[in-house]
Amino acid sequence: MTDRKVNVKPAEGKLGVLIPGLGAVATTFVAGVEAAKRQLGAPIGSLTQMGRIRLGKRTENRNPLIHEFVPLANLSDIVWGAWDLHGQNAYEVACRSRVLEQGLLDKIRKPLEAIEPMKAVFDPVFVKNLQGVHVKSGPTKMDLARQVMADIDAFVARTGVSRVVVLWCGSTETFTPVSDVHRTLAAFEAGLTESHPEIAPSMIYAYAALKKGIPYLNGAPNLTVDAPALLELSRANAAPIGGKDFKTGQTLMKTIIAPGLKARMLGVEGWFSTNILGNLDGKVLDDPGSFKTKEESKLSVLDTIFNGELYPQLYGEIHHKVRINYYPPRGDNKESWDNIDIVGWMGYPMQIKINFLCRDSILAAPVCLDLVLFTDLAQRCGWSGVQEWLSFYWKSPQTGPGLAPIHDLFQQQNKLENTLRYIMGETLITNLGLDYYMDEV
Ligand SMILES: NC(=O)c1ccc[n+]([C@@H]2O[C@H](COP(=O)([O-])OP(=O)(O)OC[C@H]3O[C@@H](n4cnc5c(N)ncnc54)[C@H](O)[C@@H]3O)[C@@H](O)[C@H]2O)c1
């Protein structure tokens, strides 16, 4: 035990979770939490609910559950709200998404039906394959941001929550690189007032949340809080932000396998990844603009893990290709194939094939839960800006200026666990371990 470094406020009162985008991921997350509250299912995949953390030396045998070690909000304290452009309640969306079984959904029908989305901020220029019927209108983008802030105020007043986290589970928007209007808060606010065409709907939600000092988490690969203006706002208003794009499925596998190949200095010549996916997300990603946003996020992981500049002979020229094919018969049950061309001793080629039959929203739901609970913890620690310690959950972790992101899942896990130890004043674990063998260490 070291001196406690962080003064964490207790998780008193209710925690509001406000979700732009009430689709397959959001309803699988919400329904799963409602089911877990009633012991109708187990929150498998969630570190906050199922994980333990080692404390002290291996001989001490101290391995508490994470939610007993750090002060996290209880599942029973979560209150839900959402925005969407379809107007259907969470029960209706969960039924048509066909992720969770109807029998389970019927047992939690009432709390799901109670979640009716508020009108969305939507612009079809940013998501080509959707049409909005339940959307806000206003003279400027600033006016739309004010309407979102008014929605948040009304939600807080109605539910009596003491804290709120906003979690984007909306569609992937078309690729919008950071430009002058995103660079400073002053330029961004002027852009909102002028309805600048490069301010995406997701940025309007993020602005509204951060302006109110509420954390914003970005489950899609949208460049939302990459905008320096929003980072500035997050720091100024003590509201944490995270990376982007939930790390599930094929990218999760990449960040498990690639570090192992790299650790053993096995070369990689190529990594070809393809998917079939038939849910609404797959339909949205069928548009080249939205796919480009996703592709950028998916391609980034291998470069930093292998670092071809430092190891040109092993990883200097990796041919990395990612394909997503919209194939309706599979619905949310994605199938992915990876072919990895690796090189061993004396340059001999070998191949690894991975065929992952996964369920997209089943993998994303525990990520949503952990991100919400840990980000609420971060805010109660008094932290703002980028939470790099939560890189574990993102395909594209965000970092401070000049820092390369860490993509290796095991380094990310180490960072996350040591951050929890740090918060609670426990000794950080380096895995040196020489003290078990040498008295003088
Ligand atoms: N499932 C996964 O494993 C996974 C992994 C990483 C990222 N994601 C991302 O998570 C997001 C959600 O995935 P999904 O499968 O639930 O998709 P989905 O299409 O089922 O749900 C997205 C919802 O967002 C709504 N929406 C779109 N624009 C909106 C706006 N401006 N305001 C409010 N609502 C809006 C849509 O109407 C839809 O209901 C997608 O961007 C996807 O790329 C999913």
The ligand as a MOL file (V3000), in Angstrom:
LIG
                    3D

  0  0  0     0  0            999 V3000
M  V30 BEGIN CTAB
M  V30 COUNTS 44 48 0 0 0
M  V30 BEGIN ATOM
M  V30 1 N -21.0870 -3.9410 -32.8140 0
M  V30 2 C -19.8100 -3.7850 -32.7840 0
M  V30 3 O -19.0530 -4.7110 -32.5340 0
M  V30 4 C -19.2320 -2.4200 -33.0370 0
M  V30 5 C -17.8610 -2.2630 -32.8930 0
M  V30 6 C -17.3050 -1.0200 -33.0960 0
M  V30 7 C -18.1180 0.0490 -33.4360 0
M  V30 8 N -19.4370 -0.1360 -33.6100 0 CHG=1
M  V30 9 C -20.2100 1.0310 -34.0060 0
M  V30 10 O -21.2690 1.2270 -33.1050 0
M  V30 11 C -22.2880 1.9390 -33.7870 0
M  V30 12 C -23.6230 1.2740 -33.5070 0
M  V30 13 O -23.6510 -0.0260 -34.0960 0
M  V30 14 P -25.0480 -0.7790 -34.2480 0
M  V30 15 O -24.7540 -2.1470 -34.7310 0
M  V30 16 O -25.8680 -0.5720 -33.0320 0 CHG=-1
M  V30 17 O -25.7060 0.0420 -35.4380 0
M  V30 18 P -27.2640 0.3020 -35.6960 0
M  V30 19 O -27.3200 0.7500 -37.1070 0
M  V30 20 O -28.0820 -0.8490 -35.2580 0
M  V30 21 O -27.6150 1.5060 -34.7110 0
M  V30 22 C -27.2050 2.8090 -34.9410 0
M  V30 23 C -28.3650 3.7210 -34.6060 0
M  V30 24 O -27.9010 5.0700 -34.6670 0
M  V30 25 C -28.9540 5.8440 -35.1670 0
M  V30 26 N -28.3930 7.1190 -35.5900 0
M  V30 27 C -27.6410 7.4000 -36.6810 0
M  V30 28 N -27.2990 8.6940 -36.6910 0
M  V30 29 C -27.8330 9.2500 -35.5680 0
M  V30 30 C -27.8430 10.5410 -35.0170 0
M  V30 31 N -27.2230 11.5560 -35.6400 0
M  V30 32 N -28.4720 10.7540 -33.8410 0
M  V30 33 C -29.1170 9.7260 -33.2060 0
M  V30 34 N -29.1560 8.4760 -33.6970 0
M  V30 35 C -28.5250 8.2460 -34.8550 0
M  V30 36 C -29.5670 4.9760 -36.2590 0
M  V30 37 O -30.8800 5.3900 -36.5690 0
M  V30 38 C -29.5300 3.6100 -35.5930 0
M  V30 39 O -30.7160 3.3300 -34.8740 0
M  V30 40 C -21.9090 1.9610 -35.2720 0
M  V30 41 O -21.3240 3.1980 -35.5910 0
M  V30 42 C -20.8610 0.8720 -35.3510 0
M  V30 43 O -19.9460 1.0930 -36.4060 0
M  V30 44 C -20.0190 -1.3430 -33.4040 0
M  V30 END ATOM
M  V30 BEGIN BOND
M  V30 1 1 1 2
M  V30 2 2 2 3
M  V30 3 1 2 4
M  V30 4 1 4 5
M  V30 5 2 4 44
M  V30 6 2 5 6
M  V30 7 1 6 7
M  V30 8 2 7 8
M  V30 9 1 8 9
M  V30 10 1 8 44
M  V30 11 1 9 10
M  V30 12 1 9 42
M  V30 13 1 10 11
M  V30 14 1 11 12
M  V30 15 1 11 40
M  V30 16 1 12 13
M  V30 17 1 13 14
M  V30 18 2 14 15
M  V30 19 1 14 16
M  V30 20 1 14 17
M  V30 21 1 17 18
M  V30 22 2 18 19
M  V30 23 1 18 20
M  V30 24 1 18 21
M  V30 25 1 21 22
M  V30 26 1 22 23
M  V30 27 1 23 24
M  V30 28 1 23 38
M  V30 29 1 24 25
M  V30 30 1 25 26
M  V30 31 1 25 36
M  V30 32 1 26 27
M  V30 33 1 26 35
M  V30 34 2 27 28
M  V30 35 1 28 29
M  V30 36 1 29 30
M  V30 37 2 29 35
M  V30 38 1 30 31
M  V30 39 2 30 32
M  V30 40 1 32 33
M  V30 41 2 33 34
M  V30 42 1 34 35
M  V30 43 1 36 37
M  V30 44 1 36 38
M  V30 45 1 38 39
M  V30 46 1 40 41
M  V30 47 1 40 42
M  V30 48 1 42 43
M  V30 END BOND
M  V30 END CTAB
M  END
